[in-house]
């Protein structure tokens, strides 16, 4: 049978905690101000990161549709951590004020 993470109540609580943590992070990022060129560079890095994440996720999976099989768990973990880092980087640059 499944573990505790397969319980829908636990999943809902984890999603709510994740949204709350992201909201707190964005509130924290609003206190900072970044020069426009730094924000532009961050957006370019995020755009390039989208292509990198696409390659990593497609390299870590095999098959199509609902029967996708994870063939390389280590590569998938790296892809998930890197994509979370890119989300935090992008949201920080987006929420920070722009210096004149």
C-alpha positions in Angstrom: 0.0 0.0 0.0 1.0 3.7 -0.2 2.9 5.8 2.1 1.7 8.9 4.0 2.3 11.2 1.0 -0.4 9.4 -1.0 -3.0 10.7 1.4 -4.9 13.5 -0.2 -5.2 15.5 3.0 -1.5 15.4 3.5 -1.0 16.5 -0.1 -3.4 19.4 0.3 -1.6 20.5 3.5 1.8 20.3 1.7 0.5 22.4 -1.2 -0.9 25.0 1.3 2.5 25.1 3.1 4.3 25.5 -0.2 2.1 28.4 -1.3 2.5 30.1 2.0 6.3 29.7 1.9 6.5 31.1 -1.6 4.3 34.0 -0.6 6.6 34.7 2.3 9.6 34.5 0.0 8.1 37.0 -2.4 7.3 39.3 0.5 10.9 39.1 1.5 12.1 39.8 -2.0 10.1 43.0 -2.2 12.4 44.6 0.3 15.3 44.5 -2.1 16.1 46.6 -5.2 18.1 45.4 -8.1 19.6 47.4 -11.0 17.7 46.9 -14.3 20.7 45.1 -16.0 20.8 42.6 -13.2 17.1 41.9 -13.6 17.5 41.6 -17.4 20.4 39.1 -16.9 18.3 37.1 -14.5 15.4 36.9 -17.0 17.8 35.8 -19.7 19.3 33.1 -17.4 15.8 32.0 -16.5 14.9 31.7 -20.2 18.0 29.6 -20.9 17.2 27.6 -17.8 13.8 26.6 -19.3 15.6 24.9 -22.2 18.0 23.2 -19.8 15.2 22.0 -17.6 13.4 20.6 -20.6 16.5 18.7 -21.6 17.1 17.4 -18.0 13.6 16.2 -17.5 13.4 14.5 -20.9 16.8 12.8 -20.3 15.5 11.5 -16.9 12.4 10.0 -18.3 11.6 7.3 -20.8 8.3 6.6 -22.6 5.3 8.9 -23.3 1.9 9.6 -21.8 0.7 8.3 -18.5 3.1 5.4 -18.5 6.3 7.5 -18.2 9.0 5.5 -16.4 11.7 7.2 -14.3 15.0 5.7 -15.6 17.5 8.0 -13.8 16.4 9.1 -10.3 19.6 11.0 -9.6 19.2 13.1 -12.8 15.6 13.7 -11.9 16.5 14.9 -8.4 19.1 17.3 -10.0 16.5 18.5 -12.4 13.9 19.2 -9.7 16.4 21.0 -7.5 17.7 23.1 -10.4 14.2 24.0 -11.5 13.2 25.1 -8.0 16.3 27.2 -7.8 15.4 28.9 -11.1 11.8 29.5 -9.9 13.2 31.2 -6.7 15.7 33.2 -8.8 13.1 34.4 -11.2 10.6 35.3 -8.5 13.2 37.2 -6.6 14.2 39.3 -9.6 10.5 39.8 -10.5 9.5 40.9 -7.0 12.5 43.1 -6.2 12.2 46.8 -7.0 14.1 48.2 -9.9 16.8 50.7 -9.2 16.7 53.9 -11.3 
